[in-house]
Amino acid sequence: MTSTLTAASLSVTITEAITLNGQEQGSTNAQTIGSINNVFKRIISVPTSEITLVTNHASNVAGATFDEDNVKYIRITNKDDDNYVSLIVANSEADEFELKLKAGTSFVLWDQNDMLNCESGAVTPGAGIEGIASINAIANTAVVDCEIFVAST
């Protein structure tokens, strides 16, 4: 069966709104990503033990597994009112970094292929940059709901 799906553009807009001393200091930035024909959206309950949210394996694309060459946008939002979740981002060499995603905040990646460089000591810009192999999560004290949105070509 031939697909009837037509690729579309994803529009992402980030707006900061603040007025200080009577002057608007915020801004709006928009980005359009063309040729998107796959989206993955899910709300998942993250327990206090580590789970995998997203993996990248070109030869085994299914469910929450994607081809890193095709992923153009990833957003993970902590939907909890109080608790944080730790995100563990790793490359194929098992180098990883962890970040704290506080309640109500989001982590956004744009075109995550060739963007992760983990070295001990000084980092040499541009050297050793790889794509992201996985994003895992662990809640700090209680189950946390996270929304995952992935757009790919």
ZIUR-V133737 format. One record per pair of residues at least 12 apart in sequence whose ideal C-beta (glycine too) atoms are under 10 Angstrom apart, sorted by the first residue. I is the first residue (numbers start at 1). J is the second residue. D is the distance in Angstrom with one decimal. If there is no record, write none. Layout:
{{I J D} {I J D}}
//
This chain:
{{3 37 8.5} {5 37 5.8} {5 38 8.8} {6 37 7.8} {7 34 7.6} {7 35 4.7} {7 36 6.1} {7 37 4.1} {7 38 9.1} {7 153 7.2} {8 33 9.8} {8 34 8.3} {8 35 8.2} {8 36 5.8} {8 37 7.5} {8 39 9.5} {8 151 9.8} {9 32 5.1} {9 33 6.5} {9 34 4.8} {9 35 7.7} {9 36 6.7} {10 31 8.6} {10 32 7.1} {10 33 4.6} {10 34 8.1} {10 35 9.4} {10 36 4.7} {10 39 7.9} {10 72 7.4} {10 73 6.3} {10 149 9.6} {10 151 5.0} {10 152 9.9} {11 30 6.6} {11 31 7.6} {11 32 5.3} {11 33 8.1} {12 29 8.9} {12 30 7.0} {12 31 5.0} {12 32 7.8} {12 33 7.2} {12 73 6.7} {12 75 8.3} {12 108 8.0} {12 110 8.5} {12 149 9.9} {12 151 8.9} {13 28 6.3} {13 29 7.3} {13 30 4.6} {13 31 8.0} {13 32 9.7} {14 27 8.6} {14 28 7.2} {14 29 5.1} {14 30 7.8} {14 31 8.3} {14 106 9.6} {14 108 8.2} {15 27 7.5} {15 28 4.5} {15 29 7.9} {15 30 9.1} {16 28 7.8} {16 29 8.8} {31 73 8.6} {31 110 7.3} {33 72 4.8} {33 73 5.8} {33 110 8.0} {33 111 8.1} {33 151 6.6} {33 152 9.7} {33 153 8.6} {34 72 8.8} {34 153 8.4} {35 70 9.6} {35 72 8.3} {35 152 9.6} {35 153 4.8} {36 70 9.6} {36 72 6.6} {36 73 8.0} {36 151 4.8} {36 152 7.0} {36 153 6.2} {37 70 9.2} {37 151 9.2} {37 152 7.7} {37 153 6.2} {38 61 9.0} {38 66 8.1} {38 67 9.7} {38 70 7.6} {38 71 9.2} {38 72 9.7} {38 150 8.0} {38 151 7.2} {38 152 4.6} {38 153 7.4} {39 73 9.2} {39 149 7.1} {39 150 6.9} {39 151 5.2} {39 152 7.8} {40 54 8.4} {40 63 8.1} {40 64 6.6} {40 65 9.7} {40 66 7.6} {40 71 9.6} {40 74 9.3} {40 148 7.0} {40 149 7.2} {40 150 4.3} {40 151 8.0} {40 152 7.9} {41 75 9.4} {41 147 7.4} {41 148 7.0} {41 149 5.0} {41 150 7.8} {41 151 9.3} {42 63 9.4} {42 64 7.4} {42 146 8.9} {42 147 7.4} {42 148 5.1} {42 149 8.3} {42 150 9.0} {43 77 9.1} {43 79 6.8} {43 145 5.6} {43 146 7.1} {43 147 5.0} {43 148 7.7} {44 64 8.8} {44 76 9.6} {44 79 9.9} {44 137 8.3} {44 144 9.5} {44 145 7.2} {44 146 5.8} {44 147 8.1} {44 148 6.5} {45 79 9.8} {45 139 8.6} {45 143 5.1} {45 144 7.4} {45 145 5.6} {45 146 8.1} {46 76 9.8} {46 78 8.7} {46 79 10.0} {46 80 9.1} {46 83 9.5} {46 85 5.3} {46 86 9.2} {46 87 9.5} {46 101 9.7} {46 136 9.4} {46 137 4.6} {46 138 6.9} {46 139 4.8} {46 140 9.8} {46 142 9.9} {46 143 6.7} {46 144 4.9} {46 145 7.4} {46 146 5.3} {47 137 9.1} {47 138 7.7} {47 139 6.1} {47 142 9.0} {47 143 5.6} {47 144 8.6} {48 83 9.7} {48 85 9.8} {48 138 6.6} {48 139 5.0} {48 140 7.4} {48 141 7.0} {48 142 7.1} {48 143 7.2} {48 144 8.9} {49 138 6.6} {49 139 8.7} {50 86 8.5} {50 88 7.0} {50 136 5.3} {50 137 7.1} {50 138 4.4} {50 139 9.6} {51 136 6.4} {51 137 6.0} {51 138 7.4} {51 139 9.4} {51 146 9.9} {52 64 7.4} {52 65 9.2} {52 88 9.4} {52 90 10.0} {52 134 5.8} {52 135 7.5} {52 136 5.2} {52 137 8.1} {53 74 9.2} {53 76 6.6} {53 85 9.7} {53 87 7.8} {53 88 9.5} {53 134 8.1} {53 135 5.0} {53 136 6.5} {53 137 5.3} {53 146 7.1} {53 148 5.7} {53 150 9.5} {54 66 6.8} {54 71 8.4} {54 74 6.6} {54 76 8.2} {54 87 10.0} {54 89 9.5} {54 109 9.5} {54 112 9.3} {54 132 8.0} {54 133 9.6} {54 134 6.6} {54 135 4.5} {54 136 8.7} {54 137 9.5} {54 148 6.7} {54 150 6.5} {55 68 9.4} {55 90 9.6} {55 132 9.1} {55 133 6.8} {55 134 4.7} {55 135 8.0} {55 136 9.2} {56 68 3.8} {56 69 8.8} {56 70 9.3} {56 71 6.8} {56 91 9.7} {56 92 8.5} {56 112 8.0} {56 113 8.4} {56 131 6.3} {56 132 6.1} {56 133 5.7} {56 134 7.1} {56 135 9.1} {57 92 9.5} {57 133 8.0} {57 134 9.3} {58 70 8.4} {58 131 9.8} {61 152 8.9} {64 134 9.9} {64 135 9.5} {64 148 7.4} {64 150 7.9} {65 134 9.5} {66 112 9.5} {66 132 9.9} {66 150 6.3} {66 151 10.0} {66 152 5.8} {67 113 9.1} {67 131 9.7} {67 152 7.2} {67 153 9.2} {68 91 9.9} {68 92 9.1} {68 111 9.7} {68 112 6.7} {68 113 4.8} {68 114 8.6} {68 115 9.7} {68 130 9.0} {68 131 4.0} {68 132 6.6} {68 133 7.7} {68 152 9.3} {69 111 9.8} {69 113 5.5} {69 114 9.4} {69 131 7.7} {69 152 9.0} {69 153 8.7} {70 111 9.9} {70 113 8.4} {70 150 9.9} {70 151 9.6} {70 152 4.2} {70 153 4.8} {71 109 8.1} {71 110 9.7} {71 111 7.4} {71 112 5.6} {71 113 6.9} {71 131 8.5} {71 132 8.3} {71 150 6.3} {71 151 7.6} {71 152 4.8} {71 153 8.4} {72 109 9.4} {72 110 7.3} {72 111 5.4} {72 112 8.4} {72 113 9.0} {72 150 8.9} {72 151 5.5} {72 152 6.0} {72 153 6.2} {73 108 7.5} {73 109 7.1} {73 110 6.1} {73 111 7.5} {73 112 8.6} {73 149 7.6} {73 150 7.1} {73 151 4.3} {73 152 8.1} {74 107 8.1} {74 108 7.1} {74 109 4.3} {74 110 8.3} {74 111 9.5} {74 112 6.2} {74 132 8.4} {74 135 7.4} {74 148 7.6} {74 149 7.2} {74 150 5.2} {74 151 7.9} {74 152 9.3} {75 106 5.7} {75 107 7.2} {75 108 5.0} {75 109 7.8} {75 110 9.9} {75 147 7.7} {75 148 7.5} {75 149 4.5} {75 150 8.0} {75 151 8.8} {76 101 6.8} {76 105 9.5} {76 106 6.7} {76 107 4.8} {76 108 8.1} {76 109 8.6} {76 135 7.0} {76 137 7.6} {76 146 5.8} {76 147 7.2} {76 148 5.5} {76 149 7.9} {76 150 9.3} {77 101 8.2} {77 104 8.0} {77 105 7.3} {77 106 4.3} {77 107 7.9} {77 108 9.2} {77 145 9.3} {77 146 6.5} {77 147 4.5} {77 148 8.1} {77 149 8.0} {78 100 9.6} {78 101 4.7} {78 102 6.6} {78 103 5.6} {78 104 6.3} {78 105 5.7} {78 106 7.5} {78 107 8.5} {78 137 9.3} {78 139 9.3} {78 144 6.1} {78 145 8.0} {78 146 5.7} {78 147 8.4} {79 103 8.4} {79 104 7.7} {79 106 10.0} {79 144 7.5} {79 145 4.3} {79 146 6.4} {79 147 5.8} {80 101 9.5} {80 102 9.0} {80 103 4.7} {80 104 7.4} {80 105 10.0} {80 139 8.1} {80 140 9.7} {80 142 8.2} {80 143 8.6} {80 144 4.4} {80 145 6.3} {80 146 8.2} {81 103 5.7} {81 104 7.1} {81 144 9.9} {82 102 9.6} {82 103 5.5} {82 104 9.4} {82 140 9.8} {82 141 8.8} {82 142 8.3} {82 144 9.0} {83 102 8.9} {83 103 6.0} {83 139 6.1} {83 140 5.6} {83 141 5.8} {83 142 5.5} {83 143 8.4} {83 144 5.1} {83 145 9.9} {84 99 9.9} {84 100 5.3} {84 101 6.1} {84 102 4.9} {84 103 6.2} {84 104 9.9} {84 105 8.6} {84 139 7.9} {84 140 5.2} {84 141 8.8} {84 144 7.5} {85 99 9.7} {85 100 8.0} {85 101 5.0} {85 102 8.7} {85 103 8.8} {85 105 9.7} {85 107 9.6} {85 137 5.2} {85 138 6.9} {85 139 5.2} {85 140 7.0} {85 143 9.7} {85 144 4.7} {85 145 9.3} {85 146 6.1} {86 98 5.4} {86 99 7.2} {86 100 5.9} {86 101 7.3} {86 136 8.6} {86 137 6.8} {86 138 5.1} {86 139 8.0} {86 140 6.9} {86 144 9.9} {87 99 5.3} {87 100 8.1} {87 101 5.5} {87 107 6.0} {87 135 6.0} {87 136 7.3} {87 137 5.5} {87 138 8.6} {87 146 8.9} {88 134 8.0} {88 135 7.2} {88 136 4.3} {88 137 7.2} {88 138 7.3} {89 107 8.8} {89 109 8.5} {89 112 9.0} {89 115 9.7} {89 116 6.8} {89 118 9.3} {89 132 5.9} {89 133 8.9} {89 134 7.7} {89 135 5.4} {89 136 8.1} {90 116 8.0} {90 118 8.5} {90 130 9.8} {90 132 7.2} {90 133 5.4} {90 134 5.1} {90 135 7.8} {90 136 7.4} {91 115 9.3} {91 116 4.7} {91 117 8.4} {91 118 6.5} {91 128 9.1} {91 129 8.9} {91 130 4.3} {91 131 6.9} {91 132 6.3} {91 133 5.4} {91 134 8.7} {92 116 9.4} {92 130 6.0} {92 131 7.4} {92 132 8.8} {92 133 4.5} {92 134 9.0} {93 116 9.4} {93 118 7.7} {93 128 8.7} {93 130 6.8} {93 133 8.4} {94 118 9.3} {94 133 8.2} {94 134 9.6} {95 116 7.3} {95 117 8.4} {95 118 3.3} {95 119 7.9} {95 120 9.3} {95 128 8.8} {95 130 8.1} {95 133 9.4} {96 116 8.8} {96 118 6.9} {96 132 9.8} {96 133 9.1} {96 134 8.5} {96 135 9.8} {96 136 8.5} {97 116 8.0} {97 118 6.4} {98 136 9.2} {98 138 9.0} {100 140 8.3} {101 137 8.0} {101 144 8.7} {101 146 7.8} {103 144 8.0} {106 146 9.7} {106 147 8.5} {106 149 9.4} {107 135 8.6} {107 146 9.6} {108 149 9.4} {109 132 7.3} {109 135 8.4} {109 150 9.3} {111 131 9.8} {112 131 6.4} {112 132 4.8} {112 135 9.1} {112 150 9.7} {113 129 9.6} {113 130 8.7} {113 131 4.4} {113 132 8.0} {114 126 9.7} {114 129 5.2} {114 130 6.7} {114 131 5.8} {114 132 9.5} {115 129 6.5} {115 130 8.1} {115 131 7.0} {115 132 6.9} {116 128 9.1} {116 129 6.7} {116 130 5.5} {116 131 6.9} {116 132 5.5} {116 133 8.6} {117 129 4.7} {117 130 7.4} {118 130 8.6} {135 148 8.7} {135 150 9.9}}
//
